[in-house]
Amino acid sequence: MPTDLAVVRTRISPAVWVAIAVGAGALGGLAAARQLQVLLIVGIAGIAFAAVAFRRFEIGLFALLLTLPLDIYGRIISNPIPLTAFQVVLAVTLVAWAVRILTDAQRWLRLSAMDLAVLALVLAAFISVTFSAAPGDTLYAGVRVVFLWLFMLLVENGIREEKQLDRYFGVLIATAVFFGLFGFAQQYVPGFHFGSTHQNLSPDGSVNLSRAAGLFEDPNMFAGYLSACFAAAFAFAVHAKTRKRMLVLLGATGVIGVGLVVTFSRTGWVGALVGAVVVALTAPKGRRARIIGGGLALMLAVMLLAPGQVAERAASIFDTQRDLSNITRYGMYLSTVKMIEHDWVFGTGLAAFEQVYPDYRQPGTILSVRKPHQLPIAFWAEMGVFGLAAEILLVGALVALFWPRRGRPWTVFEAASLAGLLTLLSETFFQYYLYFEYLWLFVALCVVSSRLARMSLKGAE
């Protein structure tokens, strides 16, 4: 008769034992570092999560959605390099996925044209190390891009069914609803001092505007997250098949929208408008006219009823004469063009832009702002012709992804994924979103939704 220990051994798979061993080793290393108590707690939680993820790595995909909005408040250590809860969950889930690839007979790794285009970006990043003005920073940035690529691959290969994708969007939207309420509380609930807020200062040093940032360091990043989720939730509402579901999703969209408004991020507002237009264009034909009419009525109501600060902030979007932020962005655009003209072949090196930028800075711009704010031209400025080539491949891969579907109605997943992605892509003209995980999450969701739509169509035939 087997002993109790033998029974336990037969019930626990080798993958779980590997997870426990990896977690125990990590715990030992963390225990030797600073912040012993915090790191011990994190280590124990990491072992528990690893044991679960190694049995079913898809659970890690949902854990990523829950840890990603924590941003700086999910930071475990800051030195020698930042380590966040999201990164720990990503690393554990990637290892669990690798074990699945090696041990499971099913096909757990599929590559798309989009994945190969992002791989070209990875190569461009590492090539730029050779010519970089800050090789160490460029190498570190290249590693970050590698993990963004792996994050994409993980999502694309982990979501294999429409029901799973529906649950994934559900968690994404529900999380955004929570943080929409969180942002509202930061702005309007007295005594609510959790998370981050950003204070815009007047020339005399007084606070001109308080902006909700959720748990993000930058309110524009918080707005980017909420705007993409706003577009996705709106797409699900538009495609809802029952009135009850539509009302629930419209309510979720409204709550996320309220959180977006109190970020006072003009970038986020513009992105949300782009996303709403995409939702209207991909909606079922019978609903498009009503969506456009309702959208125009809503815009009119907002302009008439919005508080003074919101109206003033919206009116300043095109002000390049007095608004210092706009002046700086426009000046940085001119500087970036000059940097490209000076070295259009090799560039500054990824993440080395700020080392070179002071020599090209335009008069009247903010001295403390040195990092690029326009991602499309920053690709070329930082990585030269290799970055430009990667960017062209990325655009081509996106077009190729959805081009075959023309002539048939959009699925809700395709509409939500594309609306969220184009929301963020429009914002890259004003923000540097290369390391913003939500951008790559929506790229991955576009791949998954397109793949599942084609599979469904083949199954119907």
C-alpha positions, 0 to 999 in steps of 0.5 A: 500500500503506498504511503501518504507521501507517495500518493501526494507525489502521484497527484502533483505533476512534475510541472508543479514541482518545478514551479515550487522549486523555482519559487523557493529559489526566488524566495531565498534570493529575495530574503537576502535582499532589502525589505525582507518582510515585504519580499517574503510575503511576495515570495510566498504569494509567488510560490502559490501563484506558480503552483496554480499557473503551472497546472493551468497557465491560462489563469496567469493571463487573467492575473496579468489583467489584474496586476497591470493597472497597479503600475507604480503601486505594484512595484516590489523593488526599485533598485537595482532595477524596478520589479513589479507584480505584473512582471513577476506574474508575467515571468511565472506565466511565461515559464508555465507556458514554456513547460506546456509547449515542451510537454503537451502534444497540442500546438501551443505556439503559433506565430502570426505576421504581426508577431514577425513584425514585432520581432523586426522591431526587437531586432531593430532595437538591438541593432541600434545598440551599436550606434547608440549614444547610451548603449547601456540604456539601449540594451536595457530598452531592447530587453524590455521590448523582448518581454513585450513581444513575449507578452503578446505571444502569451496572450495570442497563444493562451486564448484559444476559444471565443468563450475564453476571449469573451471572459478576458474582455469581461475582466478587462472591462470590469477592471476598468470600471473599478478604476473609473470609479477610483479616478472619480473618487480621487477627484471628487470624494473628500478624504480619498487620498489613495493612488496618484494625482497630478497637479498642474501649476500656474505660472505663479506656482499655485495649483491650476488643475488637479488630475486623477492618475489612478495607480499610475505615475502619469495621468496620461497613462491612466487615461490611455488605459481607460480610453482603450477600455472605453472603446472596447466596452462601447463596442460590446454595448453596440454589438449587444444582442439584448437590451439588458446587456446593452444597458449594462455595457453602456453603463460600464462605458459611462463609468469608464468615461467619467474616470477618463474625463477626470484625468483631464488628459487631452490625449486620452480624450482625443483617443477615445473620440477616435475609438468611438468613431471606429466603433461606429464604423464597425457596428452592425449596419442597422445601428450605425446611424443611431450611434452617430446621431447619439454620439453627436447629441452626447458631444453637444450635451457635454459642450453645454453641460461640462464643468468649466475646467473640462470645457477649458481643457478641451478648448486648449487642445489646439492651443500652440501659442499659450499652452506650454504643454502643447508648445513643448510637444510641437517643439519636440516634433520639430526637434525630432525631425531635425534629429532624423535629418542629421542621422537618418540612417542609424539614429540615436539608439533606442532610449538614447533620445534624451541624451541627444535632444538638448542639442536640438531643443526648441526655445520656449519648451519645458526644460525638464521634458527630454523624452520623446512624445511622438512615437511614430517619428521616434522610431526613426529618430531612435533606431534609424532606417531599421526602426522605420522598416519595422514600423512599416512592417507593423502597419502592413501586418495590421492591414493584412490582419483585417484586410481578408475580412472585408465583405462580412460583418465585424465580430464584436471581438474584432470591433472591440480589439481594433477600436482599442488599438486604434485608440492607443495608436492615435495617442502615440502621436502625443505620447511615447507608448512603446513600453505601454503594455496595453498597446501590445495587449490590444495588438495581441487581442486583434490577432486573437479576434481575427484568428477566431473569426476566421476559424468560425467562418471555416467551421460554418462552411 
